[in-house]
């Protein structure tokens, strides 16, 4: 299970990168960090709205970049859940110049392929669908798919990056964001400008339906075949009634099996506009040499119309909600509480709260549930789920020990939360929180890619990458009363969502029926 790290640890890891950069320039004091670092940073926004943050760090002849697109599952609507993730896959399929042996012929084949699929989809979803007609149109679609596949040069985009010395080529999609990144030798900076601008200027949706089957298999592996994956999907959809955070990032199965190449193209045109994108380039680069390349290549991309903001706001929770999944798997317990976005002024208090409850073997959850009571094999919390840009969930979880019920770990977790509400934390706990934050900053060596990720994160969330440095000062301002106040406001029954796996054996026949098929449905 991929449990997210507490957000304050993400802040620390990002800040660590910056401190390592500053160490290179022999910065003597933390108060001087921002002023010193700014000397090596250039922010350049193209006329079309694309913002670039350039950090000159000539430590080694390499550089890394991160492009953060302000779109995730929260921007999806009914019927197209998972489309942000699907486009992430498409961004590696190439362009009219990359990934094809004959684009003119391929383009014609793709047009015919999409027409065939639309006809098949229309018949398949018709309330008066005729089985024979559906099969006939499916056969036509498959034939067109084979024709279009003949022109594909597989993995050419990735092969170019790797052949030219690129590493860490990857991407991710979340509730709030889609990110793209890799690193290259310093003498390949123009190649970066060409490749990255080209794939967002002229994406070609080749192998779309084949890749859609790959995404469906991802869903089977991550969600449908994993008890905790199934539980978390139910947990989130129960927690968010109105806000689109209730959408799973991977998408609902029926949506994955139904969205089309046309849907993906419309999604791309709506959200992949320059003003919705931020790129940080960090390493052995020079701003005065890089900016003309950015203008030349990325400046080709049209501005487009501004992406629509999310209008829906989740109403305050008025009732405790509980999800129980009966499954042959081991028990698992999780409870979440609604909280404000990470940009809220109380976020550092939540960071401190996470540290006190879950950081290391001296943390309250570990000492109580794992060491002393021995009722859990692990316990923790994370404070930004499923996203962070909008109000989301602070979450605590525990894996009960053998023979222990979910109710026992629930009681132990709530006892610790109640302590935070009724008793101030100790001076020692607060001091340890602050010390761990700053000690972590000093210890880390950092990386170009980590710094690029943190810069785009803060630029996107706060509108200013400098908040990456200012955030550390906010830790020193957190008081014991702040933590107690936040705990009292947040840890209320009416604000709570509970989810658990209760172990229950299933009949062999029922288990066979429940097992997901290994063959995706067209």
N, C-alpha and C positions, 0 to 999 in steps of 0.2 A: 504493500500500500504506500502510495506517495503522499505522506502527510506533509503539508507545507511547513517550512520553518517559521517560527514567530517572526512577525514583521520587523521587530527591533533588531533581530539578528541579521536580517537582510540589510537594514540600515547600516549596521556595524560593518558587514562585509563590504558594502559599497564604499563606506567611508575609509575603510582600511586601504582600499586601493588608492584613494586620493592621498592618504598620508604617506604611502610608499613612494608615490610620485614626488611628493614634497620633500621627502627625505633625501632624494637624489639631489635636490637643489639646496640642501643644508638649511632648511627652515628651522630656526631655533625655538619657536614657540607656537603653540596651537593658535593663539590669537592672530598670528601673522599668516596662517595657512591660506586663507581665502585670497588675501591681497597678493601673496606670492604666486599662487596657482593661476590667478587671473592673467598674469603676464604671459602664460603659455596657452591661453585659450582664446579662440576666435569664434564668434557666433556669426554666421552668415545666412541670411534668408534670401532665397531667390525670389524673383518677381512673381513666380507662380505660387509662392507660399511655402515651399519646402525649406525647413530649417536645418542647418548643419552646425554641429558643435565640433570644432577642430581643436585637438589637444596635441601640441608638439612635445613629444617625449622621445628624444633621440638616444634611447638606451641601447637598443638593438635595431638592426636594419629590417624591421618588420612593423606592421600596423594591423589593427583590427577595427572593425566597425560594427555598429548595431543600428539597424533601422527599426524604429518602433512606429507601428501604424495604430492609430486610435480607433481600432475596431476589434470587437470580439463577439462572443456569443450574445452579449447584452444588446447588440445592435440587430439581432436577427428577429424576424417576425414569425408568425404562425406559418407552418408549412416548409420553412427553410432553415430550421434549426440545424446547426452543424456546418452551415455554409461558409462561415469565416474560416473554420478549420480546413474545409475542403479547398478554399482558394489558396491557403498556405501550401497545400500539396501542389496545386496547379502552378504556383510561382516557380517551381523547379522544372517545369516541362519545356521551357524554352520559348523561343520567339520566332518570327518569320525567318531569321537568319541562323538560329541555333536550334538544333533538334529535329531538323527535317532534311530530306534528300531532294525535295522538290516542292517548295511551298506553294507555288501557283496551283499545282495539281492537288496538293493536300488541302488547300483552302476550299476548293470545290468539293472534295470528298467530305470534309468536315461539315459543310453546309448541307449536303445530302444526308449525312449521318444524323444531324440534328433534326432535320425534317422527318426522317424515318422514326426517330425516337419520339418526337412529339405526337406523331400519328399513333404509335404504339401506346404511349402513355394515355392519350385521350380515350382510346378504346378500352384500355385496361381499367381506367378509373370510372368509366361510364356505368351508371346504375343499371343499364340494360346490356352490359358487356356480353358478347358472344365468344365463347371459348375458342372456337375455330378461328374467328376473325382476329382475336388477340394473338393467337399463335402465329398466324400468317404475318401479321405486322411485326411480331417479335423476330421472325425469321428474316424479314427484310432489314430490320435494324441490325441484326448480327452480321448480315452480309455487308452492309455499309460500314460497319465497325471494322471488319477485316480489310476492306478496301482502304480506309483511312490509315490503318495501322501499317500498311506497306510503306508509307513515306516517313515513318518515325525513326529518328536516330536516337536510340535510347540513352538516357542519362548524359547527354552531351553537355548540358550546362555544368553539372557537377564534375564531369571529366575535365573540362577546361580549367575549372578552379583548381582541382587537384594537380593537374599536369603543370600548372604554373606556380606550384608551391603552396597552394592554399590549404589551410587546415581548419578544423572545427566548423565546417559547412553545415548549418542546421537552421531550424526555425521552431517556433512554438506559437500556440494559440491559447489564450485564456479568456476569461469572461470580459475583460476590458481591453485587451491588446493582442496584436499579432506582431511577432518579432522575427527578424531575419539577421543572420550574422555569419561571419567567418573572418579569418586572418590571412594576410598575404605578405610576401616580401615587399620591402619598401619601394623597389623599382617597378612594382606592378600596380601603382596607384591609378594609372590611366585605365588599366584593365578593369579595376574595380568600378570606376566611374562609368565605363561603357556597359559592363555586364548588369550592374544594378539598375541603371537607368533604363536599359533596354528591356529588362524583364517586367518592369512596371509601366513602360510606355507601350509595349506591344506583346502582352502575354498571349500565348496561343493555348487554347484549351484542348490540346491533343490528349488522347487517351483518357478523356474525362470519365467515361462510364466504367472503364476498367479501374481507374483510380478510385472511383466511388465504391467499388466492391472492396478495395483495400481498406478504405475508411470503415466500411461496414464490418470488416473483420477486426479492425481495431476496437470497435465498439463491443464486439463479442468477447474479445480477450480482456478488455479493461473493465467492462461493466457487466455484461450478461453472464460471463463465466466466473466472476469473482463476487462472492457474497458481500464484501465491504463495498465494492463498486456499485452493486445494486442498492445497498442500503444508503449510500451517500446520495445517489440520484433521488431516492425517495425523500431523504432528509432535506435536501435543498429545495425540491419542488413543494414540500410542505411548508418550509420556512418563508418562502416568497410567493405570496398569492398574486400580487399585481406586477411587481417589478420583473423585468426580463432576466434577472439573475436566476430565475427558476429554470431557465433553459440549460440543459447539459451542454458543455462545450463540444463534446463529440457529436451531439445531435440525437434526436429520437430516431429509432430504427426506421419508422415509416417515412420520415422526412429524408433520411439518407437514401433510401431506396426510391425516392420520387423526385428529388430536385434535379434540375436539368442544366445542361450547358448554358442555355439562355438565362436561367436564374443566376448562375455564377457570373456571367458577363454583366448582368445588371447590377449585381452586388459589387463587383469590382468598380464599375463606373460611378457608383454612388459613394463608396467609401475610400477607394484608393486614389485620392486626390492629393496633390502636394501639400496643401494646408493641413492635411490630416496626418502628416508624416514628419518624423524627426529622425535624423541620422547623426550619430556621433562617430568621429574618426579619430582614433587614438594611436599614437606611435611615432615612428620616424617619418613624419610628414612635415611639410612647410605650408602654412596657410596661404602665403602669397603665390605659391606654385599650384596648390590644390584648388583654390577658388576658381580660377579660369576653367579648369576641367569640369568642375561642378556646373558652372554656367553653360559650358559647351554641351554637356551630355544631359544632365538632369533638367536644365533649362528648356529642353525640347518638350517636356511633358506639359500638356495644357493644364490650366488652373482648375477647371471644372467648377461645379456649383458646390457651395458649402454643404457638408454632410448634416443631416437633420439631428438635432439633439434628442436625447431620450426625455420624453415628457413625463412618463409614469413615475410616481413616487410611492414607495411602499408605505401603506398606512401603519400607524403605531400598532404593535401587537396587543391584542386584548384578551388572548386566551392561550394557555399552555397547550401545545400540540405534541402528540406522541406517535411515533411510527415503530411498529414491531414487525420484524422480518423473521419468520420461522424457517430455519434452514439447518441442514446437517452440519454446517460449519461451526467453529468454536464461537463462544459468545463474544460480543463486542458491544461497547457502550459509548455513546457520544451525546453530548448536549450542547446546544448553541444558544447564544443570546444576541439579539439585534443590537448593533452599535453604529456610530456615525462613520463616515468615510475617513480614510487615513489622513486626509488633509485637515481634519478637525483638530482644534487646539488640545483636546484631551488625549490624542493618540500617544504621546510620550508616557502618559500615566498607564495606558494599556500595555505599552512596551515594558514598563517596570513590572507591572502585574504578571506578565508572561514570564519574565525573568525569575521572579520570586517563586512562582508556582512550578516552573518546569526546567530551569537551567541547572543541569548537573545533579549530582548525588546529594547535594545539600538542599535541593529544592523541596518545597512543601509537599507536592504531589508524590515525589519519589520517596521521601522519608515516610510519609503516612501510608500510602497505598502499597508500595513495593517493599520497602525495608522493614517497617515496623509491623504493620498489619498483615503483610504478605498476602494480600487479596488480589493483587494485579501483577502481571509480568511486565507491564509498561503503562505509563500514564503521562499525559502531557496536555498542552493547549496550543492553539494557533489562532492568531487574531485577524486574519484577513481572508475570509472564505465566503463565497467562492471567488469574489473579486475584491477590489479595494477602493476603486474610484468613487463608488456610490456606497451608501449605507449597506453594511454587510453583517456577517456573523463573527462574534468571538466564540471560540469553540473549545471545549474540554473533552478528552476521550480517555478511555482505559480499556485494556485487554485483561479480562478477569483471569486469575490463576485457576488451575484445575480444581473443579468442584465448587467454585465461587460463582454466585449469581450476579447478574447485572444490577440487581437491586442493592447488593452489598457495596459494589464500587460506586453506585450512584450516591448512596448515603455518605460514603467517605469523601467523594468529590464535593458534595454540597456542604459538608462540615467545613472543608477548607475555604470554600467561597463565603460561607457565613462568617468565618473568622475574619476575613478581609473586610466584611461589612461592620462588624462589631468591635474589632480591635485594630488599632494602628499597627502597621508593620514596625519592626524594630529598626533602630538606627543602623545596626549592623547590616540588615538586609538591604536597606536603601544604599548604604555605602558600598556594599558588594556589587549592587546593580551598576552604580556609576563607575566603579573601578573596573569591572569586567568590560564595560563599554570602551573605556579609554585604553585599557591594556590590550584589548583586541585590536584597536587601531594601530598601536605601536608594533604588534607582533606580525601583522600581515605584510606580505611582500606585494601582493596585488598583481594585476595583469591588465594588459591593454583592453581585453575584451570585457573584463569585469568593470573597469572604469567606464567604458562606452555604454554598457548596460545601465549603470547607475545614473549617468548623466542624462540619458534619454528618459529614464524613469522619473527623475525629479523635474525635468523640463516639461514632461507631459502632465504630471500630476499638479505641480505647483506653478507652472509657467515660468520657472527660473531654475536653471541647474544649480545655482548658488545655494539653494536650500539644502543641498547635499552637505554642505559645510555648516550651515546654520543650525541644522537639526541637532547636532551634538550638543550645542548650548542649551537646547530645550531639555535634555536629560538632567542637567544640573538644576533646572528650575522646578522639576517634579518634587512635590512634597508628600509626606506621609498622609496628610489630610486629602490631597488630590486623589491618591490611590483609593482611600477609603470612600470618598465621595463617588468616584466612578464605579466602584464595586456596588455601593448601595443603589445607585441609579440603574445599573445594568442587570444585576443578578436578582431579578424578580420573576416569580412564577409565570405571570402573564406575558413575560417577554421571552419565554423559554420554549425551545423545540428540542424534543428528546427523540433519539433513534437507537434501536438496539437489535442485535441478532440474538434470538433465542434458539438454542440448539434443539433441533427436533429431527429425528430420523424420518426418512421418507421411504415409501414403498418402492421397490426396484422398478416397477412399471411406471410409477409417477415420475421417478427420477429420470428414466429414459425419455419420457415425453418432454420433461422440462429442459433436457440437454439441448443447447442451441445447435442448429444445423451447421455443418461445415461448408455448405454450399450456399453462397449468397443468392437471393431471389432477384431477378431482373425486374 
